[in-house]
Amino acid sequence: MKSSSQIAEQVIHLSRAASASGAAEELTAAQWAALRFAASANRLSATPGAFARFHGVTKGAASQILTGLTRRGLLEVRAAQADGRRRLISLTPAGRAALARDPAARLGAAIAALAPAERAALAAGLTALSRQLAAPPCQIAIFGLCEDCAHRGPGAPPACLAHDPVHPASDRDGFCGDFMPAGRAAT
């Protein structure tokens, strides 16, 4: 069996290989990550600050990444309707078109090619790993979906105990910055 450090190195290698910049687009790995984030974050988390936490960079670095993508016409940054001080990021049509050529798509295709039991085992392992990394001493920012979150309340559609009484379907299917892996106590 592989050691923990060998598995960690393999995960890091796969992540880097899947995030490799596409030469045709001339985007950096961080810019690709920002486009993927804008496409997958829910309405509560599609903010520059949440992207900074998600990508593990300072707000200044996140701002530079997002500004570059905005100048290229791939992202839009606008004020939130409810609170004009809050900024929301979203893909433009050109950004959606660029994502169709995302070099990380090959990782998704490889995962899709796994047998259902292998895919389920990978998903369970990644959820358990996220739970471990969210706990002390690491406490890294973990983003996830409602279905795996400790804040998910009862009901159909499920209530969010951290935010709105009921999340619209579009929020339940997007990554949330207030995600807490199930199995950790919600506060």
N, C-alpha and C positions, 0 to 999 in steps of 0.2 A: 504494500500500500504506500502511496505517496505521503511524504511528510507534510505537515502544515505549511512550512515555508515553501516547499515545492508547489503546492496547490496555490498559495498566494502569488507566487511568481508567475504561474500559468494564468491566473486571473488578470494580473497586471499586464502580461504580454497580450492576452486576447483583447483587453480594453484598449491598449495602445494601438494594436493592429487594426481594430475596428474603427478607431477614431482617427486614423491616418487622414491627413488632409487630402482632398481631391484636387489634383493638379488642374483639372479643367475649370474648377470654380475659384481656385486660388484662395481658399478659405483656410484658416488655421483650425486646429482641432478644437480650440476654445470657441471659435465662431460656429463651427458645426454643432457643438454642444449647446450653444445659445439658441440656435434655430430649432434643435430638437426639444429644448426646454420650452420654448414659446409654443411649439406644437402640442406639447403634452401636459402643460401645467393647467390646473383648473383656474377659474376666474379669481379665486382668492389668493392664488400663488403666482400669477403671471405678472410679477413685479420685478424691477431691477434688484431689490434687496433679496428677494427669494432666490433669484438666479445666482446672486453672489454666494448665498449659503449653499445652494445646490452644487455649484461648481467649486466651492471651497476657495474662493478668492475674495479680496477686499472689495468694498463697494466701488472704489475708484477704478480697480481693474475691470470689474463688471461693467461699469459705465463706459470705459474705453471700448470694450468688446461690443456692447450694444450700440454705441454711437457709430462705430465702423459699419455695422450691419444696417443701421438706419440710413447712413449716407449712401450705401450701395442699393438702397431701396428694397432690402430683404425683410426688414422689421419696421414696425411702427411703434412709437412710444407716445402715449397720449394720457391726458388726465382722466382719472376715474370720474364717472358721472356723480356718484354719491359724495365723493371727497376730492375736490380738485387738486389737493396737495399730493394725493396718491397717484403714482404713475403705473400704467399698465402696458405690458408689451404684447404685441401680437404679430403674427406673420402677415406679410403682404402677399398678394398673388405671386410675385416674383420669388418670395421666400418659400412658399409652398412648392413652386416649380423646382427650386434649388434642392429642397428636401427629397424630391423624387430621385435625385442623383446622389443622395447621401452615401458616402463610403461605408458608413456603419450599417447600412441596410443588409450587407452580406452577413453580418452577425445575426440579424433577425431571421434571415433566410436559413442560416445554419440551424438556428434554434427551431424554426418551423419544421425542418427536416428530421428532427429527433422523433423517436417513437413517443407516443403520448405518455407512457410511464416515465421515460427519461426526461421529458419536458416538465412533468409534474414534480419529479424528484429535484430537478434543477430549480424550479420555482420555490419549492419548500426549503431547499438549502439556502437560496438567496434571501428568503424571508428570515430564516433563522440567523443568517450572517448579519443582516440588517439589524435585527433585534440585539445581537451581541455588540455591534458597533455603536448603537444608540445608547448603550448603557455605560456607566462609568467604568474605566477612566476615559474611554474614547469620546463618547458623547458627540459623535459627528452628526451633522444634519442629515436626517433620513427623510426622503420623500417617498410617498407610496400612495396606494389607492384606498378608497373607502372600505372595500371588501376585506382588507387586511389590517384595518386600523382599530386601535383601542378606543377611539372616540366614536365609533359607529354605535349608534343607539338602536333600539328596537323599532319595528314598524316597517311598512312598505309604502313608499320608498323609505329607506332608513334615515333616521335623524342623525345629525352631527352634533355631538355633545360639546364640541369646541366652538361651533359657529352657528349657522342657520339651523332652525328647527328641522327643516327638510332641505336636503341638497337637490338641485335639479340634476337630471341624468348627466348633463354635460360636465358637472362638477364631480360626480361620482366616478366618472371614467378618466379624469385627469389627475395628474400628480398633485399632491397637496403638501405645502410647506409646514403644516401643523400636524402632519402624520405622526402617529405613535404606533409602533408595531404592536399588534395584538399580543397579549401576554405581559405587557408592561402596564402598570396602573396608570389610567388616565387621571390627569389632575385638573 
